[in-house]
Amino acid sequence: MPIHRIATAVVSLLLVGGLLATPSAATAADHRLTRSAPTTSPTVVGGGEASSDEFGFVGALLQAEVFRQAGGYRAQYCAASLVNPTTMITAAHCLVDQRTGNRLRPKDVLVGFGSDLASPTLRVIALDDYAIHPGYRIKTNLNDIAVLYLSQPVNDFPTVELPVGADVAAFSAPGTPAKVAGWGNTSSKRNRFPRDLQVANVEIFPNASCGSGKAYRIADVTFDGFTRRDADRRTMICAAGVDPAGDVVDACDGDSGGPLTVGSGDARRLMGVVSWGQECATLAPGVYTRITAATDFLIAAGALPDQAPILAPTMEVLDRTARAIRLRITAPSDGTSVSAVAATATDSATGQTYTCSSAVRSGKRRATCLVEGVPADTEVRIEAISGNAAGNSPVSAPTVLN
């Protein structure tokens, strides 16, 4: 299934009846007076105006030169989420020219806070700098995530939390209700960019529909699944929705970099970042960068506090020889980083212990570990932990080998 990469960095909350296609990116860019800058992006179709109390953490990325000439409404091209008073998360492609690979200068981008882009009270703040995921790839949209550093703290707008612990699995389960927000195009027939932030209801697709090609049904609409050639289910989340009238709800031109959230109130979590799609509101879902796949980068960039692993690892015995036991230890995704794993085997008869440890490659959560010196004819109880510079995880469930 060919992927249509939209050639501008804007996405919106748009409801498209009859599964119509999005307008061309060139037309959308003309409407917004955008310059040749970032390119890839999807839109939100089928949304309504956002509550400032709920989505005040969403900021509009503005082209600085256009803002000075024509104001915030004309200058908006992407969105970002405030995760602490000086730090925001957005899509990497909002900061990189998709044709040349050149990066924007921080001074070329402003951030607007306030739901109404045309309001004279729109609060505009300059960027001090930004960091792009080192593994970002333009052609595949892998690791399409970046961190923005504001030139001054924003203490009068809310922030959104990132998922940790049990939230990670519970909030990314197939069928989980989610919301996507942005100022992107709300029409597939013409340019209709809202001045007020829009929010739409979608739901999380199974991993098999976001990298294994499996179809997924919502109400009476069956969506096509992306194959592994198109989407990487480890680093991407697919989501879309269907409204009561049977129309597809999706992200679109102008919403790029905006949030995919799950939960509400204090339990709201930022699960994904609007990244790309096959046109807008079609039978292909929107694709979002998976926040928990970028944990190491977000911690290094200061967008996520470093803390010890929250959940215990799992352990698999790969083989046992006359003098050693080889283990595979896997730390579950829990919003923390993992730099090493370790295991202890205890002789049930004598109490003697045998240990092993292994480093975990950056961005990974699994490693093998060889416990040496264990007699083959003894019963042992094996437990494992994972850890990082902040501390260790809880101990795994024990495995007893006779």
Stockholm file with secondary structure:
# STOCKHOLM 1.0

chainA/1-402         MPIHRIATAVVSLLLVGGLLATPSAATAADHRLTRSAPTTSPTVVGGGEASSDEFGFVGALLQAEVFRQAGGYRAQYCAASLVNPTTMITAAHCLVDQRTGNRLRPKDVLVGFGSDLASPTLRVIALDDYAIHPGYRIKTNLNDIAVLYLSQPVNDFPTVELPVGADVAAFSAPGTPAKVAGWGNTSSKRNRFPRDLQVANVEIFPNASCGSGKAYRIADVTFDGFTRRDADRRTMICAAGVDPAGDVVDACDGDSGGPLTVGSGDARRLMGVVSWGQECATLAPGVYTRITAATDFLIAAGALPDQAPILAPTMEVLDRTARAIRLRITAPSDGTSVSAVAATATDSATGQTYTCSSAVRSGKRRATCLVEGVPADTEVRIEAISGNAAGNSPVSAPTVLN
#=GR chainA/1-402 SS CCCCCCSSSCEEEEEEGGGCCCCCHHHHHHHHTCCSCBCCCCCCBSCEECCHHHHTTEEEEEEHHHHHHHCHHHHEEEEEEEEETTEEEECGGGSBBTTTCCBCCGGGEEEEESSBTTCTTCEEEEEEEEEECTTCCTTTCTTCCEEEEESSCCCSSCCCBCCCTTHHHHHTSTTCEEEEEESCCCCSSSCCCCSBCEEEEEEECCGGGBTSCCCEEETTEEECCBCTTTCCTTTEEEEEEECTTSCEEEEEETCTTCEEEESCGGGCEEEEEEEECSSSSSSSCEEEEEGGGGHHHHHHTTSSCCCCCCSCCEEEEEEECSSEEEEEEECCCSSSCCCEEEEEEEETTTCCEEEEEEECCTTCCEEEEEEESCCTTSCEEEEEEEEETTEECCCCCCEEEC
#=GC SS_cons         CCCCCCSSSCEEEEEEGGGCCCCCHHHHHHHHTCCSCBCCCCCCBSCEECCHHHHTTEEEEEEHHHHHHHCHHHHEEEEEEEEETTEEEECGGGSBBTTTCCBCCGGGEEEEESSBTTCTTCEEEEEEEEEECTTCCTTTCTTCCEEEEESSCCCSSCCCBCCCTTHHHHHTSTTCEEEEEESCCCCSSSCCCCSBCEEEEEEECCGGGBTSCCCEEETTEEECCBCTTTCCTTTEEEEEEECTTSCEEEEEETCTTCEEEESCGGGCEEEEEEEECSSSSSSSCEEEEEGGGGHHHHHHTTSSCCCCCCSCCEEEEEEECSSEEEEEEECCCSSSCCCEEEEEEEETTTCCEEEEEEECCTTCCEEEEEEESCCTTSCEEEEEEEEETTEECCCCCCEEEC
//
